[in-house]
Amino acid sequence: MKTSLAFLFSVAALVAGCDDDDTAAGDDCGGLAGGDCTGDQFCNYQDTSCAIADGTGVCQPRPTVCTPVITPVCGCDGNRYNNECEAQRAGTDVSTSNSCK
């Protein structure tokens, strides 16, 4: 059985792309079909409903420095944070529909 070189390159390209399920900055995330953002990003949802009702967002870089302003928010992960920046730095967006712990 002969295998074409083009077919082998196609298979190699598919296999090379299969070992990483994380999405890049600017890619869709969350929802039923969305992917997970990389470890240095968070999923920024269009509204404050997080992934409820198949909501999707866009991967954004996590902030590295936040101001010390205390304006408590609830994260999509159900935890309370001092402000929106601190939630995003922890890897989550803010929510108005989740209850905080």
C-alpha positions as CSV (number, residue, x, y, z in Angstrom):
1,M,0.0,0.0,0.0
2,K,1.5,3.4,-1.0
3,T,1.1,6.4,1.2
4,S,1.5,9.8,-0.3
5,L,3.9,12.3,1.3
6,A,1.2,14.9,1.4
7,F,-1.0,12.6,3.5
8,L,1.8,12.0,5.9
9,F,2.4,15.7,6.4
10,S,-1.3,16.2,6.9
11,V,-1.5,13.6,9.6
12,A,1.6,15.0,11.3
13,A,0.1,18.5,11.3
14,L,-3.1,17.1,12.9
15,V,-1.2,15.2,15.6
16,A,1.0,18.2,16.4
17,G,-2.1,20.3,17.0
18,C,-3.8,17.8,19.3
19,D,-1.7,18.0,22.4
20,D,-2.9,21.4,23.5
21,D,-6.5,22.1,24.4
22,D,-5.9,25.7,25.6
23,T,-6.9,28.6,23.5
24,A,-4.8,31.7,22.7
25,A,-5.5,35.3,23.6
26,G,-8.5,36.6,21.6
27,D,-9.9,33.1,21.1
28,D,-13.4,32.1,22.2
29,C,-13.7,30.4,25.6
30,G,-16.4,29.1,28.0
31,G,-19.8,27.9,27.1
32,L,-20.6,24.3,26.0
33,A,-18.3,24.4,23.0
34,G,-15.7,26.9,24.1
35,G,-12.2,26.1,25.1
36,D,-10.1,26.9,28.2
37,C,-7.7,29.8,28.3
38,T,-4.0,29.3,29.0
39,G,-2.7,29.6,32.5
40,D,-1.8,33.2,32.1
41,Q,-5.2,34.2,30.8
42,F,-8.9,34.4,32.0
43,C,-12.1,34.1,30.1
44,N,-13.7,37.5,29.8
45,Y,-17.4,37.0,29.3
46,Q,-19.5,39.4,27.3
47,D,-21.8,40.1,30.3
48,T,-21.7,39.2,34.0
49,S,-23.4,35.9,33.6
50,C,-20.2,33.8,33.2
51,A,-20.9,30.6,31.4
52,I,-24.5,30.4,32.4
53,A,-26.9,29.6,29.5
54,D,-23.9,28.6,27.3
55,G,-22.3,32.0,27.6
56,T,-19.0,32.4,25.8
57,G,-16.2,34.9,26.2
58,V,-12.8,35.8,24.9
59,C,-9.4,34.8,26.4
60,Q,-7.6,37.9,27.8
61,P,-4.3,38.2,29.5
62,R,-4.4,38.1,33.3
63,P,-3.4,41.5,34.9
64,T,-0.1,41.2,36.8
65,V,-0.6,44.3,39.0
66,C,-3.8,45.7,40.5
67,T,-4.6,48.8,42.4
68,P,-5.3,48.4,46.1
69,V,-8.9,49.7,45.8
70,I,-11.4,47.7,47.6
71,T,-14.7,47.3,45.7
72,P,-15.8,43.7,46.5
73,V,-16.9,41.6,43.6
74,C,-17.9,38.0,43.2
75,G,-15.9,35.9,40.7
76,C,-17.3,33.4,38.2
77,D,-15.6,30.8,40.4
78,G,-17.9,31.7,43.4
79,N,-15.1,33.4,45.4
80,R,-15.1,37.0,46.6
81,Y,-12.3,39.4,45.5
82,N,-11.3,42.9,46.5
83,N,-12.0,44.2,43.0
84,E,-12.5,43.1,39.4
85,C,-8.7,43.3,38.6
86,E,-8.0,40.9,41.5
87,A,-10.6,38.4,40.2
88,Q,-9.1,38.5,36.7
89,R,-5.6,38.2,38.1
90,A,-6.8,35.0,39.8
91,G,-8.0,33.7,36.5
92,T,-11.8,34.4,36.7
93,D,-14.2,37.0,35.4
94,V,-16.7,38.8,37.7
95,S,-20.3,37.8,38.0
96,T,-23.6,39.2,39.3
97,S,-25.4,35.9,39.1
98,N,-23.1,33.7,41.2
99,S,-23.3,33.7,45.0
100,C,-19.9,34.2,46.7
101,K,-18.5,32.0,49.4
